[in-house]
Amino acid sequence: MKRLALTGGFATGKSTVARMFMEAGIPWINADELVHQLMAPGTTVWEEIVEAFGQSILKADRTIARDRLGDIIFADPQKQARLEAIIHPRVRQQILEKVRRLEAAGEKAVLLEIPLLFEAGWDQEEKWDAIIVVTCDAKTQAKRARQKFGFNEKEIRARLNAQLPMQAKVKRADFVIDNNGTHEETKKQVHGVKSQVDKN
C-alpha cells in the first residue's frame, strides 16, 4: 500500500486539500483529529498535559484550551518539546495502527495529514512513497489564520516561527500543491498528483 504524507505550513489549507484526495478515492488519516481525541478529558494524555502545564489551560468543561496551551508552548521551545514528547509517540502509534487496518482491508493507498511531519522527524523515520507539501503566500496564510482561529499578528508569528520555513518544506517535497487559487484550481493539482502517484 502506498503511503502519502501531506504537510505544509500553518493555515495553508492542508485539510481542504486532504479532503480532495479523499474525494478522489484515497483514505485520509488526520493527525490533528487524533490529537483532539487523545487530549479528551480524563485520558492519560490529558492528565500528563495538565500535570505539565497546570490547571490554567483548562476550560470550564475541563477540556484543554488549545489556544492557551499554544500561547505557552510557542513562547518556549523547551515547553513545546515537552508537549511533543507527550503527544507524538501516542499519535504515531495510532496512525500506524490505522494504516495497518487499511492495508489489511486491501486499500491501495493512504494519505496521512501530518502538520509537523518534518519538525517531528517523521519524514526520515517512516518510509513514504510521496511527500506532498501544501503552500500559499504569507498574506493568504495570515488571512486564513485570522478567519479560522481568530489569531492576532503576534499569535500568527509565534506559530510560524515554531515551524520549519515554507521554503525548507518545499525543498523536501516530492509534490507541491499551491493553494493560493480557487477551489477548482487546487482540485486540478490534486488530481494531477494522484495520477502521478497511481502511475508509479
N, C-alpha and C positions, 0 to 999 in steps of 0.2 A: 504494500500500500504506500502510495506517495504521501510524504509529509511536507506540507507547505506552511511556512511560518509567515505570518503577516504582522508587521510592526510599523512604526512611524513615529512622528513627533506627537506631542501633546496637542489635542484638539485639531488633528488634521483630517478627521473623518474616517478613522480606521474601521469602526463598527459598521458604518454605512457601506464601505467597500466590502467588508466581510459578509455582510448580508447579501450583497450582489453575487458573491461567489456561491453562497448557499442557494440562492435562487437559480443559479446556473448548474446546480446539482452536486456541489461539494459540501459535505457536512462541516459545520463550523463549531469549534470549541473556543469559548470566550474566557480567557484567564481572569479578566476583571469580574465576571459574573461568579466565578468560583471563589474569588477573594471575598466577595459580598457574603456568600454562603458560609465560608469559613469564619467570618467575623461576626456572625449572628450571636446575640446574647446567650451566654451560658456555654458556648463551645470552648474547647481548650484554647484555641487561638485567641478568642475574645478575652479569656481570663489572663492569658500571658501578656496581651497588649495593654489591658487595664493595669496590670501589675507594673509593667514597664513605664507607662506614660501617665498614670494617675486617673482619678475619677473625673477630672475636668474635661476629658474628651468624650464623656457620655452625655447623651440627650436625656430628656425626662423619661423616655420609654426604655432606657438602658442600652439603646443601640449606640454604636460608635459614630460620633460626628466626624465624618471623613475630612471635612474642611478644617476643623480644629486640629485633628491629627496631622493633616497636611501642613498646616502652619508651623507645627512643632518640628516635623522631620525635614521639611525643605529649608529650614533655617539652620540645621545642624547635621552635617554628613554622618556623624557618629550615631545619631539617633535614627537617621534614615537606614543605616546599615543594621542597626539593632532590630528595627521593624522588619526589614527584608529577611533577616535571619530567622524570624518567627514565621513569616508567611511563605517565602519562596519554596522551601523544601516540601511543604504541605501541598501547595498549588501544583508543583511539578508532579508529585505523586498522583494527584487526582487526574491531571492531564494525561499522564502515561496510562493510567487505568482506563480512561475513556477511549484513548487511541487503541488500546488492546481490544476493547469491546467492539469498536467499529471494524477493526481488521478481522476479528472473528466472525462478524456479520457479513463479511465479503465486500466491504466498501473498497473502492479502487484508490481513493484519495481522501485526505482530511486537511482542513485549513485550521491552523491554530493561531488565534489572535493573541499575541503576547506583547503588550506595550513596552516592557523593559527587556526585550529579547537580548539586545547587545549589552546593556548595562548589567544584566544578571549573568552574562557569560553563556547563555543557553545556545547561542549561535555556534559556539565551539564545542559545547559538551554533548549536544544531540546531533544526530545525522539528519540533515534536511535535504529534500530534493530541490527545493527552491525557497529563497527568502525574498519576500515581497515587501517593499517599503512604500508607504503612502505619504505623499508630501503635499504641502500647499505653501503659499507665500506667508511671510510673517504677519502681514496685515490681516489676511483672511483667518489665520490661526488665532490671533488676538481677538478678532470679532467673534469667532465661534466660542472661544473660552468665556467671553463675557456673556454671550447669549445662553450657552448651555449650563455653565456653572455659576454665573454671576460674579466672576472674579474681577478684581481691580488690576491695574497695571503691575503693582508690586507683587501680587499673588501670581500673576501670569509669569513674570520674570523669574520668580523663585522656582517655579515648576520647570521652566525651560532650562534654567541653569543646572538643575538636578539631573538632566538628561544629556545624553551624547548629542553633540550638534548635528543638525539635519544633514549637512554635507558628509559627515563621517558615516552616517547610516546609509546614505545613498551609495557611497563607495563600496559598502559591504553587501549591497543588494544584488540579487540576480535579476529582479524586475522592479521597476519604479512606476507607481501609479500617481500621476499628477491630478490632485483632487481640487484644483482651482476652478474648474469649469462647471458646466451643467451636469445634472444627474446622468443625462444620456451620454455625454462625453466621457464621464468616468466609467459608465457601464460598458462602453465600447472598448476601453482599455482593459477592463476586467475580462471580457470575452476574448480579447487578444492574448492575454496572459494564459487564460485557461486552455486555449487551443495550442499554445506553445508547450504547456505542461503535458497536455494529452499526447502530443507527438513524441516527447522524449521518453 
